[in-house]
Amino acid sequence: MVKIKICGITNAQDALDAVSLGTDAIGFIFAKESQRYITPEQAETIAMFLPPFVSVVGVFVNSTKDEIDEIVARCKLDVIQLHGNESPEFCKSMNRRVIKAFHMAQETDVLPIAQYQGIISAALLDTKVHSMSGGTGKVFDWGLAIQAQSYEIPLILAGGISTQNIKKAQQLVNPYAVDLSSSVEASPGKKDYNKMREFIDAVRNI
Protein backbone atom coordinates (compact mmCIF):
# COMPACT_ATOMS: atom_id res chain seq x y z
CA MET A 1 0.00 0.00 0.00
CA VAL A 2 1.24 3.49 -0.84
CA LYS A 3 2.67 5.40 2.14
CA ILE A 4 1.07 8.70 3.12
CA LYS A 5 2.82 11.84 4.34
CA ILE A 6 0.77 14.83 5.44
CA CYS A 7 2.91 17.94 5.27
CA GLY A 8 2.60 21.49 6.55
CA ILE A 9 1.59 20.51 10.08
CA THR A 10 1.52 23.58 12.32
CA ASN A 11 -0.31 22.45 15.45
CA ALA A 12 -0.53 19.44 17.77
CA GLN A 13 -4.19 18.66 17.11
CA ASP A 14 -3.67 18.29 13.37
CA ALA A 15 -0.62 16.10 13.99
CA LEU A 16 -2.51 13.81 16.37
CA ASP A 17 -5.51 13.66 14.03
CA ALA A 18 -3.30 12.69 11.10
CA VAL A 19 -1.62 9.98 13.17
CA SER A 20 -4.90 8.62 14.52
CA LEU A 21 -6.24 8.33 10.96
CA GLY A 22 -3.23 6.27 9.91
CA THR A 23 -0.77 8.55 8.15
CA ASP A 24 2.78 7.20 7.95
CA ALA A 25 4.62 10.50 8.28
CA ILE A 26 4.03 14.13 9.13
CA GLY A 27 6.00 17.06 7.80
CA PHE A 28 7.13 20.30 9.43
CA ILE A 29 8.10 23.11 7.07
CA PHE A 30 11.06 25.17 8.26
CA ALA A 31 11.17 27.51 5.25
CA LYS A 32 10.14 30.95 6.48
CA GLU A 33 8.66 31.97 3.12
CA SER A 34 6.03 29.21 3.36
CA GLN A 35 2.48 29.87 4.51
CA ARG A 36 2.89 26.68 6.55
CA TYR A 37 6.12 27.69 8.28
CA ILE A 38 6.60 26.42 11.81
CA THR A 39 9.27 27.47 14.26
CA PRO A 40 11.64 24.84 15.66
CA GLU A 41 10.22 25.58 19.11
CA GLN A 42 6.68 24.80 17.96
CA ALA A 43 7.76 21.67 16.10
CA GLU A 44 9.71 20.41 19.12
CA THR A 45 6.59 20.70 21.29
CA ILE A 46 4.37 18.90 18.77
CA ALA A 47 6.91 16.12 18.24
CA MET A 48 6.80 15.33 21.96
CA PHE A 49 3.14 14.28 21.60
CA LEU A 50 3.71 11.86 18.73
CA PRO A 51 3.68 8.08 19.24
CA PRO A 52 6.51 5.84 18.00
CA PHE A 53 6.67 4.43 14.45
CA VAL A 54 5.44 7.67 12.85
CA SER A 55 8.16 9.37 10.81
CA VAL A 56 8.79 13.04 11.50
CA VAL A 57 10.07 14.89 8.43
CA GLY A 58 11.63 18.34 8.33
CA VAL A 59 11.30 20.34 5.11
CA PHE A 60 14.09 22.80 4.27
CA VAL A 61 14.85 25.13 1.36
CA ASN A 62 18.51 26.09 0.88
CA SER A 63 19.28 26.04 4.61
CA THR A 64 22.84 25.59 5.80
CA LYS A 65 24.04 22.27 7.18
CA ASP A 66 24.43 23.82 10.64
CA GLU A 67 20.86 25.15 10.57
CA ILE A 68 19.52 21.75 9.56
CA ASP A 69 21.62 19.84 12.08
CA GLU A 70 20.42 22.08 14.92
CA ILE A 71 16.74 21.58 14.04
CA VAL A 72 17.20 17.83 13.48
CA ALA A 73 18.62 17.47 16.98
CA ARG A 74 16.10 19.76 18.63
CA CYS A 75 12.98 18.32 16.97
CA LYS A 76 14.25 14.72 16.77
CA LEU A 77 13.59 14.55 13.04
CA ASP A 78 13.73 11.14 11.36
CA VAL A 79 14.04 12.36 7.77
CA ILE A 80 15.25 15.53 6.02
CA GLN A 81 13.37 16.77 2.94
CA LEU A 82 15.25 19.26 0.77
CA HIS A 83 13.41 21.52 -1.68
CA GLY A 84 16.12 23.92 -2.76
CA ASN A 85 19.27 23.75 -4.87
CA GLU A 86 21.04 21.27 -2.60
CA SER A 87 23.80 19.35 -4.37
CA PRO A 88 24.40 15.60 -4.16
CA GLU A 89 27.41 16.37 -1.94
CA PHE A 90 25.26 18.42 0.41
CA CYS A 91 22.67 15.64 0.63
CA LYS A 92 25.42 13.12 1.37
CA SER A 93 26.66 15.27 4.27
CA MET A 94 23.36 15.01 6.13
CA ASN A 95 23.19 12.75 9.19
CA ARG A 96 19.67 11.58 8.43
CA ARG A 97 17.95 9.94 5.46
CA VAL A 98 17.27 12.50 2.76
CA ILE A 99 14.29 13.07 0.48
CA LYS A 100 15.25 15.39 -2.38
CA ALA A 101 12.53 17.31 -4.19
CA PHE A 102 12.60 17.77 -7.96
CA HIS A 103 10.22 20.17 -9.67
CA MET A 104 8.59 18.83 -12.82
CA ALA A 105 7.41 20.64 -15.92
CA GLN A 106 9.19 18.98 -18.85
CA GLU A 107 11.33 15.95 -19.68
CA THR A 108 14.63 17.70 -18.92
CA ASP A 109 13.50 18.16 -15.30
CA VAL A 110 13.80 14.41 -14.78
CA LEU A 111 17.49 14.22 -15.74
CA PRO A 112 19.06 15.74 -12.57
CA ILE A 113 17.70 12.85 -10.49
CA ALA A 114 20.49 10.64 -11.87
CA GLN A 115 23.12 12.61 -9.92
CA TYR A 116 21.50 11.61 -6.62
CA GLN A 117 21.42 7.84 -7.15
CA GLY A 118 22.89 6.03 -4.17
CA ILE A 119 22.74 9.21 -2.05
CA ILE A 120 19.09 9.99 -1.34
CA SER A 121 16.45 7.70 0.14
CA ALA A 122 13.66 8.99 -2.11
CA ALA A 123 12.95 11.51 -4.86
CA LEU A 124 9.92 13.70 -4.32
CA LEU A 125 8.37 14.93 -7.56
CA ASP A 126 6.39 18.15 -7.32
CA THR A 127 4.95 20.59 -9.84
CA LYS A 128 7.27 23.34 -11.03
CA VAL A 129 5.69 26.71 -10.31
CA HIS A 130 7.75 29.89 -10.56
CA SER A 131 8.84 31.25 -7.16
CA MET A 132 7.35 28.30 -5.24
CA SER A 133 9.41 25.51 -3.65
CA GLY A 134 6.40 23.30 -2.87
CA GLY A 135 2.78 23.30 -1.76
CA THR A 136 1.59 24.20 -5.23
CA GLY A 137 -1.60 22.16 -5.17
CA LYS A 138 -1.14 21.66 -8.91
CA VAL A 139 -0.73 18.35 -10.77
CA PHE A 140 2.14 17.82 -13.22
CA ASP A 141 2.34 15.37 -16.13
CA TRP A 142 2.69 11.98 -14.41
CA GLY A 143 4.38 10.64 -17.53
CA LEU A 144 7.46 12.39 -16.14
CA ALA A 145 7.13 10.35 -12.95
CA ILE A 146 7.02 7.17 -15.00
CA GLN A 147 10.27 8.24 -16.69
CA ALA A 148 11.84 8.96 -13.28
CA GLN A 149 11.24 5.36 -12.22
CA SER A 150 14.13 4.33 -14.46
CA TYR A 151 16.53 5.67 -11.81
CA GLU A 152 15.29 3.05 -9.34
CA ILE A 153 14.95 5.54 -6.49
CA PRO A 154 11.74 5.34 -4.43
CA LEU A 155 9.33 8.01 -5.72
CA ILE A 156 7.15 10.26 -3.61
CA LEU A 157 4.42 11.92 -5.65
CA ALA A 158 3.36 15.45 -4.68
CA GLY A 159 1.53 18.31 -6.34
CA GLY A 160 -2.25 18.29 -6.20
CA ILE A 161 -2.66 14.74 -4.91
CA SER A 162 -6.24 14.35 -3.70
CA THR A 163 -9.05 11.91 -3.04
CA GLN A 164 -10.18 12.44 -6.64
CA ASN A 165 -6.93 11.40 -8.33
CA ILE A 166 -5.12 9.05 -5.91
CA LYS A 167 -6.48 5.92 -7.60
CA LYS A 168 -5.27 7.11 -11.00
CA ALA A 169 -1.91 8.07 -9.50
CA GLN A 170 -1.44 4.62 -8.06
CA GLN A 171 -2.50 2.89 -11.27
CA LEU A 172 -0.22 4.99 -13.50
CA VAL A 173 2.79 5.65 -11.30
CA ASN A 174 2.50 3.29 -8.33
CA PRO A 175 4.67 5.60 -6.19
CA TYR A 176 6.31 4.52 -2.96
CA ALA A 177 4.45 7.34 -1.19
CA VAL A 178 2.32 10.43 -1.71
CA ASP A 179 2.86 13.79 -0.04
CA LEU A 180 -0.09 16.09 0.40
CA SER A 181 -0.90 19.32 2.15
CA SER A 182 -3.29 21.81 0.55
CA SER A 183 -5.82 19.18 -0.56
CA VAL A 184 -6.52 18.24 3.08
CA GLU A 185 -6.62 21.77 4.50
CA ALA A 186 -9.35 24.06 5.73
CA SER A 187 -6.89 26.95 5.24
CA PRO A 188 -3.09 27.14 4.82
CA GLY A 189 -1.54 25.46 7.84
CA LYS A 190 -4.84 24.20 9.27
CA LYS A 191 -5.85 20.68 8.34
CA ASP A 192 -9.41 19.48 7.81
CA TYR A 193 -10.08 16.26 9.73
CA ASN A 194 -12.74 15.00 7.33
CA LYS A 195 -10.59 15.65 4.25
CA MET A 196 -7.71 13.74 5.82
CA ARG A 197 -10.02 10.86 6.73
CA GLU A 198 -11.56 10.73 3.25
CA PHE A 199 -8.12 10.67 1.61
CA ILE A 200 -6.72 7.94 3.83
CA ASP A 201 -9.91 5.88 3.39
CA ALA A 202 -9.57 6.29 -0.38
CA VAL A 203 -6.01 4.93 -0.28
CA ARG A 204 -7.04 1.95 1.81
CA ASN A 205 -9.88 1.15 -0.56
CA ILE A 206 -7.77 1.05 -3.72
N, C-alpha and C positions, 0 to 999 in steps of 0.2 A: 504493500500500500504506500502511496506517495506520502512523504513527510510534510508536515505543515509548520511553517514559521509565521507567526503574527508579529509584525514589526511596528515600530513607532509607539511602543507602550510608554505612557507617561505617568501612570498612577497604579497603586497597588491593587485596586479593585479590578481594573481591566486585566492585569496580569493574572490574578487569581481566577477570574472568570475564564480566561483563555486556557489556563491549565486545567481547570475543572471540566472543560468541554473536550479536552483531549489533544490540545496542540502539542507538538513535539519541541518547539523552541519559541522563545520570545526575544524580541529585539529592542535594544535601547539605542537611540540615535544621538550620538555625541557631536554632531555637526551643527554649529550654532546657527547656520543659515536656514536650517530646516524648521518647518512649522511644528515638527514633532520632537524638537530638541529637548533633551533632559539633562539636568546637571548630574555630575558624578555623585553628588551627595544624595540626590533624589533616587538615582538608580541603586545606590548602595542600600538604601532603606528598603526599597521594593524587593531587591534580591534576597534580603533576609527572610522574607515571608514565603519564598518559593520552596516547594518540596524537592527532593532529590530526583534525578533522572529526567529533568527538564533542562534543556540546554539554554544557557543565557548568552546571547550574542550581542557584541558591541559593534555599532556601525560608525565608521570614521571616514572622513574625506580629507586627504592630504595632511593628516596630523603627523607630528614627528614621532619617532620611535619612543622617546622619553614620555611624551604625552600619553601615548597608547599604553605603554608599560605601567604607568602610574594608575590609569583607570582600570586596567586589567586586574591589578593587584587589589585595588580598593573595592571594586564591584564584583570580584571573583568571577570574571567572565570566562566562559568555556571556549568561545570561538570569537575570532576577530573577522569582521566583514569590512572590506576596503572598497570604497567607491570613487577614489580619486585617480591620480596618475601614478600610483605606486608601482615601482619596478619589480621584476621578479626577485632581484637581490633584496629589496626592502621586505617583500613578503617572506623571503627565506629567513630574514633576521628576527621575525616575530617568535615569541615563545609560547604561542598557542596555534591551534589549527586556523588556517586562513581560508576565508571565502573571498574571492576576488570578483568584483562586479565588472561586467563588460556591457557597454551600451550599444544596442542594435538598431541599425537603420538600413544597412545594405551589406552585401556579401563581404566586402573588405573589413567590416567590423568584426567578423568572426576570426580573422587571421591572427590577431595578437594573442589569442588564447594559447597558441602553440608554445609561446615563450614560457608559459607558466606550468607546463607539464612536469610532473614530479615535484612540484613546489607547493601548489595549493591543494586544499582538500576538496574544493568544489568551485565551479564557475557559476556565478549568478548572472543571468541574462535579463537585462531590463531594457526598456524602450529609450532610445536616444531622443532627448528633448533639450533644446538649447538652454543653457544656464541652469539645468536641473541635474542633480547627481542621483536622484532616485525619487520614489513616491509619485511617479507621473500619473498613475492610474490609466495609462494608455497601453494598448496591446500592440506588439510589433509582429512582423511576419514570422510565424513559427517555423517556416521553412529554414530560417537561419539557425534556429535551435537544432533542427535535424542535422544540418551541416556541422554544427559544433560537436555533435556526438562523436564525430570521427576522432576527436582528440582523447577520447576515453577518460574524461574527467567527469565526475558526477555533476549533473546540471541541476541548478535551481532556477525555476522559471518565475519571473516577476513581471510586473507591468500589466495592470488591468486584469489580473486573475480574479475571477468571481464565481459565484454559484452557477451563473449562466454558462460559463465557458470551461469549467474545470474538467468536465467529462471529455470534451473535444481535445483539451490540452493533454490529457492523459492518453487518449487514443492516438494522437498524432506524434507527441513528443515523448511520452512516458518519462517525465523528469524524475530525478531522485527526490526532489522536494519542490514545493511552491512557497513563495514568499508574498504575503499580501499585507496591505495596510489600509489604503483609502476605501477599498470595497467593503470593509467591515467596520466603517466608522460612522458615528453620528455627526462628528465634526473633526477637523484635524487634531489628532492627539487624543480624542475621546472615542473609545470603541463602543460599538452597539452589540449588546449581548445576543440579541436575536439573529443579527447578521452573522456573527461568529458561529453560532449554533447551526444555522442553516448551511453555512459553508462546510463545516466539519461533517455534518450529516450527509451532505452531498458527496463528499469524498468517500465516506464509509460505504455509501450505497452504489458506488461505481462497480 
